[in-house]
Amino acid sequence: MSFDAHVRAAVDRVLSEVRVPASAALHELAATVATEARASARRLSDAMRAIDEAASLGDVLQALTQGVSHEVDRAALLVATSGRLRGRQCAGFIASVHPSSIDLPIDDTGLIGTAVRTKAMAVSLASSSGTPVSAAPSFAGMVGPRDAAAIPIVLGGTVAAVLYCDGPPADDSQPAWLAPVGLLVRHAGLVLEAKTTRYLTGATG
């Protein structure tokens, strides 16, 4: 066998040895991604079912907060009443952050105020400009850079509630929890509107 043939044979052996573990690693990674995707789909399905099956408006809000808590580190649901945004449900916050301790003006500045004024999701990403002190609500506390979002629930053109949530900075430009949380809030809004319409129709005959 020539020298060139020996070299080619040695290279082929090395490549074959590397290819097997690399292929196994890719297969394991694909299996992990598929498992996580199925788990995420199940969580969303369960959360949406719980919202659908909620008996009252309050139960819908509770089911929403519970569902969101499985997607993101911290969440707080604020309900609009008498020109204020008052805490209704909390998940993931320290014990001192109780829903009854949350009370903001409905025209508050920052992330939540932006969501109310625009009637649309407001997002602050640590990867871009961070979550400035002026943007984060007071009850969020100083816990370092966070990806955060405030999502309004709009009924009949009026903001009825706002969901605030945040989590550690994501490696990508958008945190993975943003899409499922937005989906759950929209679904809860549709269910709340349907229940409100049925109540008003029944009440007026």
Secondary structure, 3 states (H helix, E strand, C coil): CCHHHHHHHHHHHHHHHHHHHHHHHHHHHHHHHHHHHHHHHHHHHHHHHHHHHCCCHHHHHHHHHHHHHCCCCEEEEEEEECCEEEEEEEECCCCCCCHHHCEEECCCCHHHHHHHHHCCCEEECCCCCCCCCCCCCHHHCCCCCCEEEEEEEEECCEEEEEEEEEECCCCCCCCCCHHHHHHHHHHHHHHHHHHHHHHHHHHCC
